[in-house]
């Protein structure tokens, strides 16, 4: 065990018992001769300076005396005691060389103290023997196991995460190979483009004409700024514009027998336009009210924390309509430049993960759904088996969708527009309650709900509970529009699924208060969204869609 204690790493560690002295007992002749040559050259250079000050002369004289003492030491041999001279040399020598030499010498001295047990290191060696004696206690305080419930979240588990990644890749690679060997390549070109997609040109034209509504909202605000129309008329016009902007795509989709994917894309775009128009109208209404109060002197401009000037600008509206946000404001935090290489890398990732989503849908989800029965009409055990089997590929698709849209696409758009606030999501995967999940996973929608639904409800005397229910109601309506309208099915499965989040919010909040510092709510969240909720909705809408097509034929 002694050779372990004499290792260099132990001597460098902060736990070394004996600290080495600043002076050295032995110094090699080669190091001394090197110091002599360096000192001689530095002394000769210093003597050539004619305008040196008295302080410099004194320093040179001191160096000369040190050099003389060093010469005497070189002639007297290793038995000469020149500790003061050596300290002086190390003090004025080259810093890098002297520090390296001192470190090596300190290690040698420490070895001599421990190995030889001389008088100078006797006290340090005794302290070392006392600290590491066999009877020294090995257990000194209460400690938890790293994987215990009280200590599991107090340390990093990066190694276990890497292990999970390796196992996940290995297992899924085997499943992919087995699936390809058993069923072959099931992906078809029709997933990306088919002749039926050419019939969706009305949806494309509808999408291209949606910018008319922001232009109409801008015209209304221009008239309001010039005081050509009153506030009630402005509110009515904005209601008409926003309502038409969402009903127009619904009418086009229902009149056309288009592909479901095209209809979903159009409805998502229409819902985004509606949310932006509501924020634009609501924010400008508030800015007009602040401007009136400021003109009357009721609200001094110095009391406002931000610039709330009522200014209707087409440039600000155009930037807002393409920016990755749903909340309108006159200015946004901006970045200074566009990282073109970074944008290219994110685009490559977007293409790759979109291909992964398409592969999982065509190779796994479609065959499972086609070979399943209606979950509410067939055998209960069979329905549970289909839902559980569908949950894993559905989870992969959902995670890929989140990564592609919220991380890759929104960051690409923000980088191209120099949009500074990139907080499009938070750590929703650590949510301990359902309410916390909805606050973290989609920050643009959450900020819109908080700003234009929740806070106005509280300001009008509505309780917090009712305000939360209203926010979920608005979310449920738009989820139903984005799914039911493209499928031409109004069974309200999506609406019911979102409204069932309200009792889940109460249940998970109670469990979090009952079992503090636990992950019970997080496990319930993952079970509802990944095992039960989404696979069930996929099966319900798929079979209802098949039944609708069968009736139409």
ChimeraX attribute file (.defattr): number of C-alpha atoms within 10 A of each C-alpha:
attribute: neighborCount
match mode: 1-to-1
recipient: residues
	/A:1	5
	/A:2	8
	/A:3	6
	/A:4	9
	/A:5	13
	/A:6	17
	/A:7	12
	/A:8	13
	/A:9	11
	/A:10	12
	/A:11	20
	/A:12	12
	/A:13	9
	/A:14	9
	/A:15	9
	/A:16	15
	/A:17	16
	/A:18	18
	/A:19	14
	/A:20	19
	/A:21	13
	/A:22	10
	/A:23	16
	/A:24	17
	/A:25	14
	/A:26	15
	/A:27	14
	/A:28	9
	/A:29	13
	/A:30	9
	/A:31	12
	/A:32	17
	/A:33	14
	/A:34	11
	/A:35	22
	/A:36	20
	/A:37	12
	/A:38	13
	/A:39	20
	/A:40	15
	/A:41	11
	/A:42	14
	/A:43	17
	/A:44	11
	/A:45	10
	/A:46	15
	/A:47	12
	/A:48	9
	/A:49	11
	/A:50	7
	/A:51	7
	/A:52	11
	/A:53	9
	/A:54	9
	/A:55	9
	/A:56	14
	/A:57	14
	/A:58	11
	/A:59	13
	/A:60	17
	/A:61	13
	/A:62	13
	/A:63	19
	/A:64	15
	/A:65	13
	/A:66	20
	/A:67	21
	/A:68	14
	/A:69	15
	/A:70	21
	/A:71	14
	/A:72	13
	/A:73	19
	/A:74	16
	/A:75	9
	/A:76	12
	/A:77	10
	/A:78	14
	/A:79	8
	/A:80	11
	/A:81	13
	/A:82	18
	/A:83	14
	/A:84	12
	/A:85	17
	/A:86	21
	/A:87	14
	/A:88	16
	/A:89	20
	/A:90	18
	/A:91	12
	/A:92	13
	/A:93	17
	/A:94	13
	/A:95	11
	/A:96	9
	/A:97	13
	/A:98	17
	/A:99	14
	/A:100	11
	/A:101	14
	/A:102	17
	/A:103	14
	/A:104	13
	/A:105	21
	/A:106	21
	/A:107	18
	/A:108	18
	/A:109	20
	/A:110	22
	/A:111	18
	/A:112	15
	/A:113	20
	/A:114	20
	/A:115	13
	/A:116	12
	/A:117	15
	/A:118	12
	/A:119	10
	/A:120	12
	/A:121	21
	/A:122	15
	/A:123	14
	/A:124	20
	/A:125	21
	/A:126	14
	/A:127	13
	/A:128	15
	/A:129	14
	/A:130	12
	/A:131	13
	/A:132	12
	/A:133	10
	/A:134	9
	/A:135	8
	/A:136	11
	/A:137	9
	/A:138	8
	/A:139	7
	/A:140	7
	/A:141	5
	/A:142	5
	/A:143	8
	/A:144	10
	/A:145	9
	/A:146	14
	/A:147	12
	/A:148	9
	/A:149	12
	/A:150	12
	/A:151	12
	/A:152	13
	/A:153	12
	/A:154	10
	/A:155	9
	/A:156	10
	/A:157	13
	/A:158	9
	/A:159	9
	/A:160	10
	/A:161	11
	/A:162	11
	/A:163	12
	/A:164	12
	/A:165	12
	/A:166	11
	/A:167	12
	/A:168	11
	/A:169	12
	/A:170	11
	/A:171	11
	/A:172	11
	/A:173	12
	/A:174	11
	/A:175	12
	/A:176	14
	/A:177	11
	/A:178	12
	/A:179	15
	/A:180	13
	/A:181	10
	/A:182	9
	/A:183	10
	/A:184	11
	/A:185	12
	/A:186	14
	/A:187	14
	/A:188	12
	/A:189	7
	/A:190	10
	/A:191	12
	/A:192	9
	/A:193	10
	/A:194	11
	/A:195	8
	/A:196	11
	/A:197	14
	/A:198	12
	/A:199	14
	/A:200	17
	/A:201	13
	/A:202	16
	/A:203	21
	/A:204	14
	/A:205	11
	/A:206	16
	/A:207	16
	/A:208	10
	/A:209	11
	/A:210	19
	/A:211	14
	/A:212	12
	/A:213	19
	/A:214	22
	/A:215	14
	/A:216	15
	/A:217	22
	/A:218	21
	/A:219	14
	/A:220	20
	/A:221	24
	/A:222	17
	/A:223	14
	/A:224	19
	/A:225	16
	/A:226	8
	/A:227	10
	/A:228	12
	/A:229	14
	/A:230	11
	/A:231	14
	/A:232	9
	/A:233	12
	/A:234	18
	/A:235	15
	/A:236	10
	/A:237	17
	/A:238	23
	/A:239	16
	/A:240	12
	/A:241	20
	/A:242	22
	/A:243	13
	/A:244	14
	/A:245	22
	/A:246	20
	/A:247	12
	/A:248	13
	/A:249	23
	/A:250	19
	/A:251	11
	/A:252	17
	/A:253	25
	/A:254	14
	/A:255	11
	/A:256	15
	/A:257	15
	/A:258	21
	/A:259	17
	/A:260	16
	/A:261	14
	/A:262	16
	/A:263	28
	/A:264	19
	/A:265	14
	/A:266	22
	/A:267	26
	/A:268	16
	/A:269	16
	/A:270	22
	/A:271	19
	/A:272	16
	/A:273	22
	/A:274	22
	/A:275	20
	/A:276	23
	/A:277	27
	/A:278	21
	/A:279	19
	/A:280	23
	/A:281	22
	/A:282	17
	/A:283	20
	/A:284	22
	/A:285	18
	/A:286	13
	/A:287	18
	/A:288	18
	/A:289	13
	/A:290	20
	/A:291	17
	/A:292	14
	/A:293	14
	/A:294	14
	/A:295	11
	/A:296	10
	/A:297	10
	/A:298	10
	/A:299	14
	/A:300	12
	/A:301	17
	/A:302	8
	/A:303	7
	/A:304	10
	/A:305	7
	/A:306	8
	/A:307	12
	/A:308	17
	/A:309	14
	/A:310	18
	/A:311	14
	/A:312	17
	/A:313	12
	/A:314	14
	/A:315	9
	/A:316	15
	/A:317	21
	/A:318	14
	/A:319	16
	/A:320	21
	/A:321	19
	/A:322	14
	/A:323	19
	/A:324	21
	/A:325	22
	/A:326	25
	/A:327	23
	/A:328	24
	/A:329	16
	/A:330	18
	/A:331	10
	/A:332	15
	/A:333	9
	/A:334	13
	/A:335	14
	/A:336	9
	/A:337	10
	/A:338	14
	/A:339	12
	/A:340	11
	/A:341	9
	/A:342	11
	/A:343	18
	/A:344	12
	/A:345	12
	/A:346	18
	/A:347	16
	/A:348	12
	/A:349	16
	/A:350	21
	/A:351	12
	/A:352	12
	/A:353	18
	/A:354	17
	/A:355	13
	/A:356	14
	/A:357	21
	/A:358	16
	/A:359	18
	/A:360	17
	/A:361	20
	/A:362	16
	/A:363	21
	/A:364	19
	/A:365	21
	/A:366	14
	/A:367	13
	/A:368	18
	/A:369	19
	/A:370	12
	/A:371	8
	/A:372	17
	/A:373	18
	/A:374	18
	/A:375	19
	/A:376	11
	/A:377	8
	/A:378	11
	/A:379	12
	/A:380	11
	/A:381	10
	/A:382	14
	/A:383	19
	/A:384	15
	/A:385	13
	/A:386	21
	/A:387	26
	/A:388	16
	/A:389	16
	/A:390	24
	/A:391	22
	/A:392	16
	/A:393	20
	/A:394	22
	/A:395	17
	/A:396	16
	/A:397	21
	/A:398	16
	/A:399	12
	/A:400	18
	/A:401	17
	/A:402	16
	/A:403	17
	/A:404	22
	/A:405	15
	/A:406	21
	/A:407	17
	/A:408	21
	/A:409	19
	/A:410	20
	/A:411	23
	/A:412	24
	/A:413	15
	/A:414	21
	/A:415	21
	/A:416	16
	/A:417	17
	/A:418	19
	/A:419	21
	/A:420	14
	/A:421	14
	/A:422	16
	/A:423	14
	/A:424	19
	/A:425	16
	/A:426	14
	/A:427	10
	/A:428	17
	/A:429	12
	/A:430	15
	/A:431	21
	/A:432	23
	/A:433	25
	/A:434	25
	/A:435	18
	/A:436	18
	/A:437	19
	/A:438	17
	/A:439	18
	/A:440	19
	/A:441	19
	/A:442	17
	/A:443	19
	/A:444	17
	/A:445	19
	/A:446	20
	/A:447	16
	/A:448	19
	/A:449	23
	/A:450	16
	/A:451	16
	/A:452	18
	/A:453	17
	/A:454	22
	/A:455	14
	/A:456	14
	/A:457	19
	/A:458	14
	/A:459	9
	/A:460	8
	/A:461	9
	/A:462	13
	/A:463	12
	/A:464	13
	/A:465	10
	/A:466	13
	/A:467	19
	/A:468	17
	/A:469	15
	/A:470	16
	/A:471	17
	/A:472	19
	/A:473	17
	/A:474	15
	/A:475	16
	/A:476	21
	/A:477	16
	/A:478	16
	/A:479	21
	/A:480	21
	/A:481	22
	/A:482	21
	/A:483	23
	/A:484	22
	/A:485	19
	/A:486	24
	/A:487	23
	/A:488	18
	/A:489	15
	/A:490	15
	/A:491	13
	/A:492	17
	/A:493	19
	/A:494	24
	/A:495	22
	/A:496	15
	/A:497	17
	/A:498	19
	/A:499	17
	/A:500	13
	/A:501	18
	/A:502	17
	/A:503	11
	/A:504	18
	/A:505	19
	/A:506	14
	/A:507	15
	/A:508	22
	/A:509	18
	/A:510	14
	/A:511	17
	/A:512	18
	/A:513	10
	/A:514	10
	/A:515	12
	/A:516	10
	/A:517	12
	/A:518	15
	/A:519	16
	/A:520	15
	/A:521	24
	/A:522	21
	/A:523	15
	/A:524	18
	/A:525	23
	/A:526	17
	/A:527	13
	/A:528	16
	/A:529	16
	/A:530	22
	/A:531	21
	/A:532	16
	/A:533	17
	/A:534	20
	/A:535	24
	/A:536	25
	/A:537	15
	/A:538	16
	/A:539	23
	/A:540	19
	/A:541	21
	/A:542	19
	/A:543	17
	/A:544	17
	/A:545	17
	/A:546	12
	/A:547	12
	/A:548	14
	/A:549	10
	/A:550	9
	/A:551	8
	/A:552	7
	/A:553	6
